[in-house]
Every structure is written in structure tokens, then in C-alpha cells.
């Protein structure tokens, strides 16, 4: 379930449909289960957020 939510959130963020704050919120919710994956996704979300700005 968390995997699906994060995958959708990151995909939508890449297309600029979703606010990075919401993506980070989903990552924080699932951080306990997926800490290594979360770190990787946080890096990609931050870099994509900088590109949109």
C-alpha cells in the first residue's frame, strides 16, 4: 500500500501535478517501513522541486 502511494506521488510530482510537500508527507508516513527507499526518494523529490522553481 505504501509502495503504491509513494510511486504515484513521485510520478505525479515528476509531472508537476503534486506539491512536493504532499510527497514528503507521504514519505514521512512510511519512513519507518522504507527508510532506505525514503532517503532515495527524498533526494529525487528535492531535485525535481528545484527544477520546477
Backbone as numpy.savetxt, mean C-alpha at the origin, in Angstrom:
# Nx Ny Nz CAx CAy CAz Cx Cy Cz
-7.26 -12.78 2.81 -8.10 -11.58 2.81 -7.23 -10.33 2.81
-6.28 -10.27 3.73 -5.39 -9.12 3.77 -4.58 -9.00 2.48
-4.15 -10.14 1.95 -3.38 -10.10 0.71 -4.20 -9.45 -0.40
-5.47 -9.82 -0.49 -6.34 -9.28 -1.54 -6.52 -7.78 -1.36
-6.79 -7.35 -0.14 -6.99 -5.93 0.12 -5.75 -5.13 -0.25
-4.59 -5.62 0.16 -3.36 -4.88 -0.10 -3.06 -4.85 -1.59
-3.26 -5.99 -2.27 -3.00 -6.01 -3.71 -3.89 -5.02 -4.44
-5.17 -4.98 -4.10 -6.09 -4.03 -4.73 -5.69 -2.60 -4.41
-5.35 -2.35 -3.16 -5.00 -0.99 -2.75 -3.76 -0.50 -3.48
-2.74 -1.34 -3.56 -1.50 -0.93 -4.22 -1.72 -0.75 -5.72
-2.52 -1.64 -6.33 -2.81 -1.49 -7.75 -3.53 -0.18 -8.02
-4.54 0.13 -7.23 -5.31 1.36 -7.43 -4.44 2.59 -7.16
-3.57 2.49 -6.16 -2.69 3.61 -5.86 -1.75 3.85 -7.04
-1.29 2.78 -7.68 -0.40 2.92 -8.82 -1.09 3.67 -9.95
-2.40 3.46 -10.09 -3.16 4.17 -11.13 -3.64 5.54 -10.66
-3.38 5.88 -9.40 -3.77 7.19 -8.89 -5.21 7.27 -8.44
-5.89 6.12 -8.25 -7.29 6.14 -7.84 -7.46 6.18 -6.33
-6.41 5.78 -5.60 -6.56 5.64 -4.15 -5.52 6.50 -3.44
-5.94 7.14 -2.38 -5.02 7.97 -1.60 -4.00 7.10 -0.90
-2.74 7.55 -0.90 -1.69 6.75 -0.27 -1.95 6.57 1.22
-2.66 7.51 1.84 -2.97 7.40 3.27 -3.81 6.15 3.52
-4.78 5.88 2.62 -5.62 4.70 2.80 -4.80 3.42 2.60
-3.86 3.46 1.65 -3.01 2.29 1.43 -2.18 2.02 2.68
-1.57 3.05 3.22 -0.76 2.87 4.42 -1.61 2.37 5.58
-2.87 2.82 5.66 -3.76 2.34 6.72 -3.99 0.84 6.60
-4.22 0.36 5.36 -4.39 -1.08 5.16 -3.11 -1.82 5.54
-1.96 -1.25 5.17 -0.70 -1.91 5.49 -0.49 -1.99 7.00
-0.86 -0.91 7.71 -0.70 -0.91 9.17 -1.61 -1.97 9.79
-2.84 -2.12 9.25 -3.77 -3.11 9.79 -3.20 -4.52 9.68
-2.51 -4.80 8.59 -2.04 -6.16 8.35 -0.56 -6.32 8.68
0.03 -5.32 9.31 1.48 -5.33 9.54 1.91 -6.54 10.36
1.09 -6.94 11.34 1.48 -8.06 12.19 1.62 -9.36 11.41
0.76 -9.57 10.42 0.82 -10.80 9.66 1.89 -10.77 8.57
2.11 -9.59 7.98 2.93 -9.53 6.75 4.08 -8.54 6.87
4.72 -8.47 8.03 5.68 -7.38 8.21 6.73 -7.27 7.09
7.35 -8.35 6.59 8.34 -8.17 5.52 7.70 -7.66 4.23
6.50 -8.15 3.92 5.80 -7.70 2.71 5.39 -6.24 2.86
4.95 -5.87 4.06 4.53 -4.50 4.32 5.67 -3.53 4.08
6.86 -3.89 4.53 8.00 -3.00 4.34 8.26 -2.77 2.86
8.18 -3.84 2.05 8.38 -3.70 0.61 7.29 -2.83 0.00
6.04 -3.07 0.39 4.93 -2.31 -0.18 4.99 -0.86 0.25
5.38 -0.60 1.49 5.48 0.78 1.95 6.47 1.55 1.07
7.58 0.90 0.73 8.56 1.55 -0.14 7.97 1.88 -1.50
7.21 0.97 -2.09 6.63 1.21 -3.41 5.53 2.27 -3.33
4.75 2.26 -2.26 3.68 3.26 -2.10 4.28 4.64 -1.95
5.32 4.77 -1.14 5.95 6.07 -0.91 6.53 6.60 -2.22
7.20 5.73 -2.99 7.81 6.18 -4.23 6.73 6.60 -5.24
5.62 5.85 -5.31 4.56 6.22 -6.25 3.87 7.51 -5.80
3.76 7.72 -4.49 3.15 8.95 -3.99 4.01 10.15 -4.37
5.32 10.00 -4.30 6.21 11.10 -4.70 6.09 11.38 -6.19
5.90 10.35 -6.99 5.76 10.55 -8.43 4.50 11.34 -8.74
3.40 11.12 -7.99 2.15 11.82 -8.26 2.23 13.27 -7.81
3.12 13.56 -6.87 3.26 14.95 -6.40 4.23 15.68 -7.32
